[in-house]
Amino acid sequence: MFKRLGAAILLVEDLQKCMSFYRDTLELKIKNQSPDWVEFQNESQNTVLALHPARIKKKGSSNMLVGFNVSNLESVCKKLEDKHVKFYKKITQESFGKHAIIEDPEGHLISIAEIPPKDELGQIPYYHGFAPVEGLE
């Protein structure tokens, strides 16, 4: 029934401020935009994150953690530090690779991980369950 994630949506109080953070600070490209919706895309032009204004104003009430994979975590974190991004968790070595967590302007947590490549059919260590591989059907 559920084949893949369609969208990760953050409900935000200040759409313009958060859009600026994800676009300018994290350097995500905007895919689609309207007065009450912004979609960001990855290098493959797939939607990876959408922002939508929250109807109820409750700062920092999100239970959602957005996660991004990077190829060089030290370089990314240095760039974010230079942009005065707030770190919730500095770089640490985890069982799955290197990991850090930052905060957006409204306190939403953003996981950034550098995960070493595995064989193409293998599963990443922190994922438990069936992970279908496209093209083998």
C-alpha positions as CSV (number, residue, x, y, z in Angstrom):
1,M,0.0,0.0,0.0
2,F,2.7,2.6,1.0
3,K,5.4,2.3,-1.6
4,R,7.5,5.4,-0.8
5,L,7.5,8.6,1.1
6,G,5.5,11.3,-0.8
7,A,6.5,14.3,1.3
8,A,8.1,15.4,4.5
9,I,6.1,18.4,5.6
10,L,7.1,20.8,8.4
11,L,4.4,23.1,9.8
12,V,6.0,26.4,10.5
13,E,5.0,29.7,12.1
14,D,7.1,32.0,9.8
15,L,7.1,30.6,6.3
16,Q,9.4,33.3,4.9
17,K,12.0,33.0,7.6
18,C,12.1,29.2,7.4
19,M,12.1,29.2,3.6
20,S,15.1,31.5,3.7
21,F,16.9,29.2,6.2
22,Y,16.4,26.0,4.1
23,R,17.1,27.8,0.8
24,D,20.0,30.2,1.8
25,T,21.6,28.5,4.8
26,L,21.1,24.8,3.9
27,E,21.3,25.6,0.1
28,L,18.3,23.5,-0.9
29,K,16.8,24.4,-4.2
30,I,13.1,25.4,-4.4
31,K,11.1,23.1,-6.6
32,N,7.6,24.7,-6.2
33,Q,6.4,27.7,-4.3
34,S,3.1,29.4,-3.6
35,P,2.1,31.9,-0.9
36,D,1.3,29.1,1.6
37,W,3.6,26.2,0.4
38,V,7.3,25.7,-0.5
39,E,8.8,22.5,-1.8
40,F,12.5,21.9,-1.9
41,Q,14.3,19.4,-4.1
42,N,17.5,17.3,-4.0
43,E,20.0,17.0,-6.8
44,S,17.8,14.4,-8.5
45,Q,15.0,17.0,-8.5
46,N,12.9,14.9,-6.2
47,T,10.9,16.7,-3.5
48,V,12.7,16.2,-0.2
49,L,10.9,18.7,2.1
50,A,7.9,20.9,2.1
51,L,7.0,23.8,4.4
52,H,3.5,24.9,5.2
53,P,2.2,27.5,7.6
54,A,0.9,26.0,10.9
55,R,-2.7,26.8,11.6
56,I,-2.1,26.7,15.4
57,K,0.8,28.8,16.6
58,K,2.8,26.5,19.0
59,K,6.5,27.2,18.6
60,G,8.8,24.2,18.8
61,S,5.9,21.7,19.0
62,S,6.9,19.6,16.1
63,N,7.6,15.9,16.6
64,M,9.2,15.6,13.2
65,L,12.9,15.2,12.6
66,V,14.0,15.9,9.1
67,G,17.1,14.0,8.0
68,F,19.7,14.6,5.2
69,N,22.6,12.5,4.1
70,V,25.9,14.2,3.1
71,S,29.2,13.0,1.8
72,N,31.5,15.1,4.0
73,L,29.9,15.9,7.4
74,E,32.9,17.9,8.7
75,S,32.8,20.3,5.8
76,V,29.0,20.7,5.9
77,C,29.1,21.4,9.7
78,K,32.0,23.9,9.3
79,K,30.0,25.8,6.7
80,L,26.9,25.7,8.9
81,E,28.9,27.0,11.9
82,D,30.2,29.8,9.8
83,K,26.6,30.7,9.1
84,H,25.8,30.7,12.9
85,V,23.5,27.7,12.7
86,K,22.5,26.4,16.2
87,F,23.7,22.8,16.8
88,Y,21.5,20.6,19.0
89,K,24.2,17.8,18.7
90,K,27.8,18.3,17.5
91,I,29.4,15.6,15.2
92,T,29.5,12.2,16.8
93,Q,30.5,8.8,15.5
94,E,27.5,6.4,15.6
95,S,27.1,2.8,14.5
96,F,25.8,3.9,11.1
97,G,28.3,6.7,10.5
98,K,29.0,10.3,11.5
99,H,26.0,12.3,12.8
100,A,25.0,15.8,13.9
101,I,21.8,17.6,14.6
102,I,21.0,21.3,13.9
103,E,18.0,23.5,14.6
104,D,16.0,25.6,12.1
105,P,14.8,29.1,13.2
106,E,11.7,27.6,14.9
107,G,13.5,24.8,16.8
108,H,12.8,21.9,14.3
109,L,15.6,19.4,14.5
110,I,17.5,18.5,11.4
111,S,19.6,15.3,11.3
112,I,22.7,15.4,9.1
113,A,24.5,12.0,8.6
114,E,27.5,10.8,6.7
115,I,26.8,7.1,6.1
116,P,29.6,5.1,4.5
117,P,28.5,3.3,1.3
118,K,27.4,-0.3,1.6
119,D,26.9,-2.9,-1.1
120,E,24.0,-1.9,-3.3
121,L,21.6,-4.5,-1.9
122,G,22.5,-4.1,1.7
123,Q,20.5,-2.2,4.3
124,I,21.8,0.7,6.3
125,P,22.4,-0.3,9.9
126,Y,19.7,1.8,11.6
127,Y,16.9,0.6,9.3
128,H,15.0,-2.4,10.4
129,G,12.6,-4.1,8.0
130,F,12.1,-4.7,4.4
131,A,13.7,-2.2,2.0
132,P,12.7,-3.0,-1.6
133,V,15.3,-2.2,-4.3
134,E,13.9,-0.6,-7.4
135,G,14.5,-2.3,-10.7
136,L,14.4,-5.8,-9.3
137,E,10.7,-6.4,-9.6
